C-alpha cells in the first residue's frame, strides 16, 4: 500500500491507503496531477520557443561572421591577428552549429589552429 505525503500549495493529497480513497478524492488527485502536467507542458513549450529563437540568433551571428571572413579575404593591409581570430570564430561556430543545431556528429575538427 502506498501513501503519498507530498504537499502542493498547502494541500495534502492521498494520505490514506489506496483502498480507502473515494471517487471524489481520486478526481481531486487526478485534477491536481493534470494541472501539474499542464503547467510543465506550458513551461516546456515556452522553453522550446526560447531555444528555437536562440538557434536562429546563433545562425544569424554565424552568417555575419562568414560575411566578415569573406570581406577580409578581399581586403589588404588587415592585421593578420584579426584574420586569424575571425577564422577561429568561424570554425568554432561552424562546428557548434553542425553538432548542436543540425545534429551532425563529426569527430574531425575543422577549426583553425594558430
C-alpha positions in Angstrom: 0.0 0.0 0.0 1.3 3.4 -1.0 0.9 6.7 0.9 1.5 10.0 -0.8 2.5 12.7 1.6 3.6 15.3 -0.8 2.3 18.8 -0.3 1.4 21.0 -3.2 0.3 24.6 -2.5 -0.5 23.7 1.1 -2.8 20.9 0.2 -2.2 17.3 1.2 -3.2 14.5 -1.2 -3.7 10.9 -0.7 -2.8 10.3 2.9 -4.9 7.2 3.3 -4.1 3.7 1.9 -5.3 3.3 -1.7 -8.3 1.0 -0.7 -9.8 3.8 1.4 -9.8 6.6 -1.2 -13.2 7.5 -2.5 -14.1 8.7 -6.0 -14.0 12.4 -5.1 -10.5 12.1 -3.8 -9.4 10.3 -6.9 -11.0 13.0 -9.0 -9.3 15.7 -6.9 -6.0 13.9 -7.2 -6.3 13.5 -11.0 -7.2 17.2 -11.4 -4.2 18.1 -9.3 -1.8 15.9 -11.5 -3.5 17.2 -14.7 -2.8 20.8 -13.6 0.9 19.8 -12.8 1.1 18.2 -16.2 -0.4 21.3 -17.9 2.0 23.6 -16.1 5.0 21.5 -17.1 3.8 21.3 -20.7 3.4 25.0 -20.9 6.8 25.6 -19.4 8.4 23.1 -21.8 6.7 24.7 -24.7 8.0 28.2 -23.7 11.5 26.8 -23.3 11.3 25.2 -26.8 10.3 28.6 -28.2 13.3 30.2 -26.5 15.7 27.5 -27.7 14.4 28.0 -31.3 14.9 31.8 -31.0 18.5 31.2 -29.7 19.3 28.8 -32.5 18.1 31.4 -35.1 20.2 34.1 -33.4 23.3 31.8 -33.4 22.8 31.0 -37.1 22.5 34.7 -37.8 25.7 35.5 -36.0 27.4 32.7 -37.9 26.2 34.3 -41.1 27.7 37.6 -40.2 31.0 36.0 -39.2 31.1 34.3 -42.6 30.4 37.6 -44.4 33.2 39.3 -42.4 35.6 36.5 -43.2 34.8 36.7 -46.9 35.3 40.5 -46.9 38.6 40.2 -45.0 39.8 37.8 -47.7 39.5 40.6 -50.3 40.9 43.4 -48.2 44.6 44.3 -48.0 46.5 45.6 -45.0 44.3 43.9 -42.5 46.3 42.8 -39.4 46.9 39.0 -39.6 45.8 38.6 -36.0 42.3 39.9 -36.9 42.0 37.5 -39.8 43.1 34.5 -37.7 40.6 35.4 -34.9 37.7 35.7 -37.4 38.7 32.3 -38.9 38.9 30.7 -35.5 35.5 32.1 -34.5 34.0 30.9 -37.8 35.4 27.4 -37.4 34.3 27.1 -33.8 30.8 28.4 -34.6 30.6 26.1 -37.6 31.4 23.0 -35.5 29.0 24.1 -32.8 26.1 24.6 -35.2 26.8 21.3 -37.0 26.8 19.4 -33.7 24.1 21.2 -31.7 21.7 22.5 -34.2 22.0 20.2 -37.3 22.9 17.2 -35.1 25.8 16.2 -37.3 28.3 14.2 -35.3 31.6 14.6 -37.0 34.7 13.9 -34.9 37.1 15.8 -37.1 37.9 19.3 -36.0 37.7 22.0 -38.8 38.8 24.9 -36.6 41.9 26.8 -37.5 44.9 26.3 -35.2 47.3 29.1 -34.6 
